[in-house]
Amino acid sequence: MRRFLAISLITCLAISMIGVVSALIQIGSINVGYKITPIQPPTMTPSTVSLNLGDIPSGSSGEKDFGKVATLYLPSACKVTFTLDRESASDFSKFEVTIKIFKKGEELPTTSVYLSNTYWDYESSKEIDAGTYDIYISVKYKATSVATETTGTVTITISYPG
């Protein structure tokens, strides 16, 4: 009887192993295709904005609100960096820029950026959600005193980590 049980057990194990082995024989396959596309970069329209403070008397102070100057489109949330080129603002003892960023259709700014030609305020980064935004700019300045006419352009760059 013991012998019969042992042979039966071995037979059952052999049959189950054959079943397992036969289950591992490939009978077909499934292919899952994909395409990974890069996220589109942020864009600003127009990509270059030219603003003009006009004729400034030597040593004078003033301010100008340029209003809406561009539209920023962010296809995904990202960190946007605003940088005032201090060298390009060297004809001013004070040059302050306020950038207000409004989500399209909203009345209150989503965020604001303050830049100046002082050592620590020339750059600011903001994490901004995906969407379309209007950019508004205002400037306050104090021109240096000059003996001869001076012209120039103050540069503000807008960038993101690409």
Beta strands, then each sheet from edge to edge (+ up, - down):
strand 1: 43-45
strand 2: 61-74
strand 3: 78-84
strand 4: 92-103
strand 5: 111-116
strand 6: 123-128
strand 7: 131-143
strand 8: 156-159
sheet 1: 1+ 2- 7+ 4- 5+
sheet 2: 6+ 3- 8+
end
